[in-house]
C-alpha cells in the first residue's frame, strides 16, 4: 500500500470587519503619536534643535509637558486594554481548538464523513481505518453505509487485527481473538449481502486483516483530517485502548501536525505490509507480495 500525500484545502480569505479596520487605524494613530512625541523629546534635549522647536513648533513648558504625559498615559492605558482583549480572545480560541481536537466517541469521529459529503470534493471521499477488532467501529460504519440516505462514491479500507494472529499473540488480550473473528464474520456477511447496492452507489469497501501490535491506530480521511489513538498499559499490566482520539484537522499545516500524519501513515503502511491479503465485497482475496 502506498502512502498518499494529501493537500490541505484552500482557506477562504475573509474580509476585515469595521471594528477590525477601526482598531488598525487606532493602532496606526497611537503608534505615530508615540513616535512623534519621542522624537520631539529627544530633539528637545539638543541645544540647536531645541531653539528651533521653541521658535517654530512649541515651547516645552510645564503645561505642554503635562499635556504630553497625559496623552501618552492615555495611549498606554488603551494599548494595555486592547492587548488584554486580544490575549483573552486568543486564549478562548486556543481552548476551543484544544477541546475540538479531543474526542472519546467514535460517532463524533465519523461526523467528518458528513462534512466531506456536504462540502468536500469527490476525490476526498476516502476513509482508512486502522482499527483493533472493529467491534465498536464497524456497527457505526455499517449503519452509515446502509442508512436511508446512503453515501456514494466512497472508498473505505478497514484494517483490523487478524483473529489468527490474536490467538497466538500473548501481548494482546486473549478475548480480542474471538471479538475480531465475530467482527470479521459480520463485516463479510454484510458486504456480501449489500454488494449489489454498494456497486450501484459506487461504494468500495476493503477488509484488510493484519498481524502486528498496533501501538498507534486511528482514522485517515481523504480531506486530510486524521484521528489518532494509542494502546496503553493498565494498572493490572494488560494492554488496553487509550480513552480518546486526538484530531489533526485538515487545515493544520504545523510541523507537529505533519509529524502526526507521518506517524499514522507509517502505521497504516505497516499494517498493509503485515496483512495476508485484502478481502472485498465480491469475496475475492488479493495476496500481498
N, C-alpha and C positions, 0 to 999 in steps of 0.2 A: 504494500500500500504506500503510495507516495504521499508525502506531506504537502498539502496545498497551502500556499500563502494567500491570504485574503486581504483585500484592500478595504480600508475603512470608508464608510460612506461620507460624502462631502457634507460639511456642515453648512447650514443656511446662515448667511450673514444678516443679522437683524439690524434695523435702523435705530440710531440712538433716540431716546425719548427727549421731551422738552426739559424735564428735570435734569437729565444727564447733560444736555447742552448747557443749561444754566450753571450746573456745577463746574463744568470745564471752564466756562467763561469766568466764573468767580475765581477759580484757581489761577487763571492767567493774570487777572487783575491784581490779586493779592500778591502773587509772586513778583510781578513787575513793580508794584508799590514797595515791596520789601527791598528789592534790588536797588531801586532809585534812592530810597532812604539811606541804605547802607553806603551807596556811592557818595551821597551828599555828606554824610557824617565823616567819611574818610577824607574827602576833599577839604572839608572844613578844618581839618587838623593841619593842613599845609598853608603856610602864610600867604603865598601868592594866590592860590585858588580861593582862600577864604575871603580875601579882599574882593575878588571878582564876584563871588557868590553874594556877599553882603551888598554889593552895589547893584547887581543886575538880577538877582534871584530873590533872596530873603535874608534878613539878618537873624542869626540864630541866637535869640534871647531866651529868657526863661519861659515865656508863653509859647513860643514856637516849639521849643524843646519839649514842653509838656504835651503839646498837641501831637507831636510826632510819637512820643512814648505812648500816648493814649491810643492812637491809631494802630501802632504796631502791636500793642497788647490785645486790641480787639481782633486783629488779624490772627494772632497766635491762638486766641481762645476759639475762634471759629474753625481754624485748622485742626485744633485738637478735637473739637466736637465732630467734624467731618471724618477725621481719622477713626474716632471711636465708632461711628456708624458703619464705616467700611469694615472695620475689624469684626463687629457683631454680625454684619451681613455675611462676611466670609466664613465666620465660624458656623453660622446656621447652614450655609451651603455645604461645607465640609462634612458636618454631622449628618445632613440629609443624604449626601452621596454615600457616606460610610454605611448608613443604615440600609440604603437601597442595594448595596453590594453584598449583603449577608442575608441568606435565607436558609431556613431549615425545612422547607416544604418543596417537594418535587413538583407539586402542582404550580407553584409560582415560577419555578424554573421553566416549565413548559408554556407559561404565558408568552414567552418570547416567540413561539410559533404564530400566535395571533398577530403580534407586532409585524413579523415578516410578511404574513399573509395580507395584512392591511396596507403596509407601506413599503415593503421590500420588493426587490426585483426577483424575477423567476429564478435566476441563477443563484440567488441566496437561499433557496428553499432546500437546504440540506441540513441534516442533523446526524452527527456521530455521537453515539452514547457509549462511553467506556464504563460499563457497569460492573456490578458484582454478580448477584444472582438474578437481578432484574425482577425480584419478587414484588417490589412496590412500584417500580417504574413502569413495567410492562402494562399492568392494568390501566394506567392513566393514558399511556400511548395508544393502547387498543381502543379505549373509549373515544379518544380524539379521532382516530382513523375511521371509526365506524359510526360517528355521530350523524345527526340529521343533516348537518351541513359539513360534509366530509371535505378534507383538504384535497388538493390536486397538484400534480407536477412536483411532488416532493420525493427526495431520495433519503432514505434512512438506513444507517448502518448501526446495528446493535451488537456491541461486543459484550460477552458475558463469560463468566468463569466456566470452563468445561467441567461437567459433572465427573468425568473420569479422572481429571486432574485433581479435583477437590477430594475425591475418595482416597487418594494416595498422599495428599498434602497434609503433613502434621502441623503446619504453621497456621492454617486457617480452621475456623470452627467446623466440627465434624458434620453438623446438621446442614451446612451450606450445600453439601453434595446433593442431598435429596431435594432441597429447595430449588437449586439450579436445574435439576432434572425435571421438576414439575413445571418450572417456567419455560424450559426448552420445549416440552411437550405442548403446553398451551399455546406458545407462540407459533409453532409449526402447524398445529391444528387450525388455528385461526387464519393464518396466512394462506393455507391450502384452501380453506373454506371461502375466503374472500378474494381469491386470486382473480376471478373474472372481473369483479367490481374494481379491484385495485388496478387492473390492467386498463380498464376504461378511464379511470381517473389519473392514469399515468403515475401511479404510486409504486415506487421501487423500495422494497424492504429487504435487507440482507441481514442474516443472523451469522455472527462470527464467534464461535466458542474459542477461548484462548486459554493458555496454560502457563500463567505466571502470576506472582503475587502483585496485585495492583495497588501499590502504595498510594499512587495518585490516580484518581478516576474522576469522571465528570461528563459534561455535555459541551459539544462544539457545534455552534450554529454557523450557517453559511454567510450570515451578515457580519461575522466577526465576534459576536458575543460568545463568551465561554463561562462555564460554571465549574469550579474545581472543588474537590473534597479529597480527604485522605483517610488512610487507616491509622488507628491508634491502639495503644495497649491499654487494657482496662486494669484496674487495681488487682484483679484476680489473675492477671498475667495472660489474658486472652486478647486476641485481635478483634476489634470491632470498628464499624464505620465511625467517622467523625460526625459531630452533631449538626453541622451546617455546610452549605455550599458558599463559596466566595465567587462573586460575579466579576468578570473582567469585561466591561462594556465595549461595544464595537468602536465607540469614539475615543476610547482611551489609547493614546499613542505614546504613553510614557515608557521609559526604559523598564520600569517594574512590570508593566502590562506585557511588554514584549517578552520578557523572561518567563512570565507565567504561561503565555501562549506557546512558547518553545517547549516548556515543561510538559504541558498536556499533549502537544503534538508528538513529543518524544515517546510518551507512554502509550499513545494510540498506535504509533508505528511499532512499538514493541509488542503490543497485543496482537497486531496483524501478523507480525513475524512469528509469533508463538501460537498461531492458530493452525488447526488441522485442516481447515477448509471453510468455505463460505456457503451457507445454505440460503437459497432463495425460495420465493413463494411457489415456484414450479417444482420444488423438491430437488433440483439439480445441485450438485456439490462441486465446487471448484477447488481443487487441491492447491495448496501453497507450495511454491518451489523455493 
